[in-house]
Amino acid sequence: MAVKLKKRAVPSGSTTKKTVFISSTFRDLQQHRRAVWEVITRYHVDVRGMEQFGARSTAPLETCIAELNQSDIYVGIVAFR
């Protein structure tokens, strides 16, 4: 399945907060996600991840891609699952 991501234009010298999207499998990496989330929130950024999604009418993959398209930085947490 091909996933199409969009590039976002960010003005040069912009002081707006960057958006960071955290991605991983959830159940087996909850502690790792929490640790990364806590570190990243110390910086001047907005953090997004499945913890904030709530109930939605779209499929999980569609929701993730939509959130990712609105983010500036992607953090993928990978393990052995």
N, C-alpha and C positions, 0 to 999 in steps of 0.2 A: 504494500500500500504506500503510495507516494504522498508525502505530506508537504504542503506548500506553505512556507513561512514568508511573512512580509517584512521588508526592511523598514525601519522607522527613521524618519529624518529628525535629527537633533541639531538645533542651531549651534553654530560655533560659539564657544565661550558660555554656553548655557549654564545657569546655576540651578536649574530645576532638578528635583530628585530623580535619580535613576530608579528603575523598577527591576527587581531581581526575582526571577521565577525559580523556585526550588522544586526539583523533580526527582522521584525515586519510587520504588515499590514502597508501600506504606507500612504494612504490619511488621515486617521484619526489620525495617529501618527507622521506626518511630523515634527512638532515642537519638539516632544520628541526625535525623531531620531537625529535631528540637535543638540539638547542640549547634548545628549550622545556623538555624533561624536566630538563636540567641546572639551568636557572634555577629551575624550580618546586620541585625537591628541596631547595633552600636554605631553604625555608620549612617550617613545622611542618605538613606535609600528607603524605598517602599518595598516590602517583601510580599510576594504572592506565592501561594501553594494551595494544595487541595484542602488544607485545614480551613481555608476561608471560603470554599466553594458553596457550601450549603446545598439545599435542594434546588435542582434546576431541571428544566424540561429537555435539555440537550443531552446527548450521550457523553460519557466521561471523556472520551478521546476528543470530541468536538470542543468541550469545555476547556481541556488542557491546551489545545491548539489556539483557541481564541485568547486565553490568558497569556500564552507564550508570545503571540503576535503583538500583544500590548506591552511586552517587557523589553528592557534594554539588555539585560544580562541573564544568562541561563546557568544554573548550577545543577549539575546532574550528580546524584549520589549513587554509586554503583557498588554492588556487593556480589556475592556468589550465588544468589538465588536463581 
